Amino acid sequence: MIENDIFKALGDPTRRAIFEKLAGGGSNASALREGMEISQPAMSQHLSVLRAAKLVREERQGRFVNYEVDPEGLEHIARWLQKYRNYWPARIDALKDVLKDMD
């Protein structure tokens, strides 16, 4: 199930930071490492996990590789969250009723 891969990938704080940087615009691995205490091999491994979860895609330009957020992964997250968005309005309405009864 792709959602499991997505949440596993984003469960790591370093990968979340990488994903957030990419959400601000595409970049290469060297630029992504700026401000982070992470080796190049570790960055490659994190990017591999994000790619496997379909959160990040790569585009090769000669010997350089640029990374960007992959909308396909975001679509999976949005569909998963949609199931729970419908749940909260009913729960909030029920809470309002309970609070009114307490008055």
C-alpha positions as CSV (number, residue, x, y, z in Angstrom):
1,M,0.0,0.0,0.0
2,I,1.6,3.3,-1.1
3,E,0.2,5.2,1.8
4,N,2.4,3.1,4.1
5,D,5.5,3.9,2.1
6,I,4.6,7.6,2.1
7,F,4.1,7.8,5.9
8,K,7.2,5.7,6.5
9,A,9.2,8.0,4.3
10,L,7.9,11.1,6.0
11,G,8.2,9.6,9.4
12,D,11.9,10.4,9.4
13,P,12.7,14.1,10.3
14,T,15.6,14.4,7.9
15,R,13.4,13.2,5.0
16,R,10.6,15.6,6.0
17,A,13.2,18.4,6.0
18,I,14.3,17.4,2.5
19,F,10.7,17.1,1.3
20,E,9.9,20.6,2.7
21,K,13.0,22.1,0.9
22,L,11.8,20.5,-2.4
23,A,8.3,21.8,-1.9
24,G,9.8,25.2,-2.1
25,G,11.2,24.4,-5.5
26,G,13.3,21.8,-7.3
27,S,17.0,21.4,-6.4
28,N,20.0,19.1,-6.7
29,A,21.3,16.9,-3.9
30,S,24.2,19.3,-3.2
31,A,21.9,22.2,-2.8
32,L,19.6,20.2,-0.6
33,R,22.5,19.4,1.7
34,E,23.1,23.1,2.5
35,G,22.3,23.8,6.1
36,M,22.1,20.1,6.9
37,E,24.7,17.9,8.6
38,I,24.3,15.0,6.2
39,S,26.8,13.2,4.0
40,Q,26.2,12.8,0.2
41,P,25.6,9.0,0.5
42,A,23.1,9.6,3.3
43,M,21.3,12.3,1.1
44,S,21.2,9.8,-1.8
45,Q,19.7,7.2,0.5
46,H,17.0,9.6,1.8
47,L,16.2,10.7,-1.8
48,S,15.9,7.1,-2.8
49,V,13.3,6.4,0.0
50,L,11.3,9.5,-1.1
51,R,11.4,8.4,-4.7
52,A,10.3,4.9,-3.8
53,A,7.3,6.5,-2.0
54,K,6.5,8.5,-5.1
55,L,7.0,11.8,-3.1
56,V,10.0,12.9,-5.2
57,R,11.0,12.5,-8.8
58,E,14.3,13.1,-10.5
59,E,15.2,14.6,-13.8
60,R,18.7,14.0,-15.2
61,Q,20.4,16.8,-17.1
62,G,23.7,15.6,-18.3
63,R,25.7,14.5,-15.3
64,F,23.4,16.5,-12.9
65,V,20.3,15.2,-11.3
66,N,17.6,17.6,-10.2
67,Y,14.8,16.6,-7.8
68,E,11.3,17.9,-7.3
69,V,8.1,17.0,-5.5
70,D,6.1,14.4,-7.4
71,P,2.4,15.3,-7.5
72,E,1.5,11.6,-7.7
73,G,2.6,11.0,-4.1
74,L,0.7,14.2,-2.9
75,E,-2.4,12.8,-4.6
76,H,-2.2,9.6,-2.6
77,I,-1.9,11.7,0.6
78,A,-4.8,13.9,-0.3
79,R,-7.1,10.9,-1.1
80,W,-6.1,9.3,2.3
81,L,-6.8,12.5,4.2
82,Q,-10.1,13.0,2.4
83,K,-11.6,10.0,4.2
84,Y,-10.9,11.7,7.5
85,R,-11.9,15.2,6.6
86,N,-15.5,14.0,6.4
87,Y,-15.3,12.6,9.9
88,W,-14.4,15.8,11.8
89,P,-17.4,18.0,11.0
90,A,-19.8,15.4,12.5
91,R,-17.5,15.0,15.6
92,I,-17.3,18.7,16.1
93,D,-21.1,19.0,15.8
94,A,-21.5,16.2,18.4
95,L,-19.0,18.0,20.7
96,K,-21.0,21.2,20.4
97,D,-24.2,19.3,21.4
98,V,-22.4,17.9,24.4
99,L,-21.2,21.3,25.5
100,K,-24.6,22.8,25.1
101,D,-26.1,20.1,27.3
102,M,-23.5,20.8,29.9
103,D,-24.6,24.5,30.2
